[in-house]
Amino acid sequence: MQVFSVETQSFRLLREQRVEFDPGVNVICGANAQGKTSLLEAVWLLTGEKSFRTSFDRELIAFGAQEARVAGRFHAADRDQSMELVFSHGRSRQIRQNGVKKRPSQIEGALRAILFSPDDLMMVRGSAALRRKLMDEAISQLRPGYGAVLGDYRRLYENKLRILKDWREKPSLLDALDEFSDALCRCSARLIRYRASFVRRLAAAAAPIQRDFSSGGEDLSIRYATVSTVTDPMASEREIYEAVALRQSQLRQAEMDAESVLVGAHKDDLVMEINGADARTYASQGQARTAALSVKLAEREIFLAETEEEPVLLLDDVLSELDAARQEFVLNRIGGGQTLISCCEAESVSRLCTGRVLTVEKGEVR
């Protein structure tokens, strides 16, 4: 896969820009708050995913503008394609793929990209939400139907949560509680099946990368943690549903007392161990960063095996957080596809690899 160019209008700091990319390495340099990450964000939006910086499209629109536009040309699925997205205040995003109007769910996987941001370096020791985000973003690109299931789950979760928050003032709301709980259990079963399959592949791909990274000194294991009554997350969807529903029945009263949704895929996590010890608790800062890098590079290998195309790799100012040895390891592994790297100093990357250098200053790219 390759992104040829991207155009922006009133998109964050990038007012009116047209940027062409090299098919290999593209180094995006400049001082902080100049628009480097916004350029990577514009490319990321071509995948059909939401922004990695905000959940609200209105925040993508430049101050004082009524709407923002991002358009791109890229090669994927053995053909050249185009994508245009328009974000407006008070209206859902408008999308055209190859000139045809599309819904968000219809463009999932059109372009595949792997994003590695500074937040990802906190993946191992940070909150479970970061690790769920990793799974959800990757699976949404690999399995287009996953995004729709995830959207259904979030809507059911919000509805159930409102019931649990308000039932004391409006007891009649409890009439619908079991119905939403059952629907959430069924939706959880589908998500668990998707996630378990992905994590199994992720674990197999990440382990040898971690060994290479550490010169054979570290063994990384990854396993999927979900609802406690689900003993086999690779079982049939029906069996998983029954296991989740069992746990739901056990905690029904506890949910009412706590006014919180205690059962479901929103509590899933990845458990990572290095040499048999829980990485979240016992890994050093260097080990945790190395494990995070291994996971993201493994994700790239899964995409390549699945699609027989190298996904576009987006590295958002992560090299500055790594020591020289880790920088060199990452840069030595990114060959074979297109990469966009943002950094403050181009020299920190160009000394290890060649490519096109783009400088961003006050929202202008040259």
Buried (B, 14 or more C-beta within 10 A) or exposed (E): BBBBEBBBBBBBBBBEBEBEBBBBBBBBBBEEEBBBBBBBBBBBBBBBBBBBBEEEBEEBBBEEBEBBBBBBBBBBEEEEBBBBBBBBEEEEBBBBBEEEEBEBEBBBBBBBBBBBBEBBBBBBBBEBEBBBBBBBBBBBBBBBBBBBBBEBBEBBBEBBBEBBEEBEEEEEBEEEBEEBBBBBBBBBBBBBBBBBBBBBBBBEBBBEBBBBBBEEEBEBBBBBBBBEBBEEBBBEEEBBBBBBBBBBBEBBEEBBEEEEBBBBBBBBBBBBBBBEEEBBEBBEEEBBBBBBBBBBBBBBBBBBEBBEBBBBBBBBBBBEEBEEEBBBBBBEBBEEBBBBBBBBBBEBBBEBBEBBBBBBEEBBBE
